[in-house]
Amino acid sequence: MTEKSMTERKTWKEFRESGLLWFINTTLHMFGWAMVIDVDEDGNTTEGYPARCKFRGFDEKSTSKGYEKVTKYLQENISDLVKDLGK
């Protein structure tokens, strides 16, 4: 009997495009922190790291775009999220 893997590696690009990087940073900004993802001119991730920051949130346009991305991610993945609960 094999144990089901509890993790599945994903790319930084997928994480950014899902809106989850923005979502996590909305919380981290409260504490003066951020997750920073550096990308090259082709959109490839070159580095990712935590950083202290002076940001305390995002502008209205970024916030609206972030919520749209996270909502789309949830819409496209809700079945898998429910399955992960084993119910």
N, C-alpha and C positions, 0 to 999 in steps of 0.2 A: 504494500500500500504506500503510495507517495503522498507527501504532504503538499497541499496547495501553497504555492508561493504567496507570501503576504505583500510583496512589492512587485512593481513593474516599472522598470526604468523608462523615463520619458525624456524628451529634449527640453532645453531651456526655451527653444522657439515655441514649442507647443504650450509650455507653461505661460509664456508671455501672451501668446495669441488667445488663450482661454480667458484672459482677464484676471487670472489668479495672482499674478505678480502684483498688479495694481491693487487688488483686494488686500493682499497681505501687507503691502506698503501703507495702505490707509490706516491700518492698526499700528504698524511700526513707527509711523511718523509721530504718533502721540508721545512716544518715548524718545524721539530724536534719533531714530534709527531707520535704515532702509536697506532692502536687498537691491544691489546694483548689478545689472547685467550689461556688460559691454559687448557691443556688436560691431562688426566691421562694415565696410561699405556695401557688402553683398548680403548683409543681414545675418551673417553667421556669428554665433556667440564666441567671443574670444576669452571671456573671463566672467565669473560671477562671485560676488563677495558681499558680506554685510558691511555697512558703513554708518558712521555717525552722520547725521544731517541736520540742517536747520529748517527743513520742510515741515510743515504742519498741515498736510492735506494737499488736495489737488484742485485745480480750477474747475469751474462748472462744466466746461466742454469735456475735459478728461474724465470727470466723474460720471457724466452721462454715458460716455463711450465705454468706460469700465463696467458700469452696471449692465449695459447692453451685451457686452462680451460674456460676463459671468452668467447672465440669464440664458444666453444662447448655449453656453457650455452645459448648464444644468438641463436645459431642454433636450439636448442631444445625448446626455449621459445618465439621465435619471434612472433608466431601467437597470443599467449596470450598478449604479450606486445602491439601489434597492437590493439587487442580487447579492452584493457584497455584505449586506446585513444578514444574509442567510434566511431571509423570510420570503 
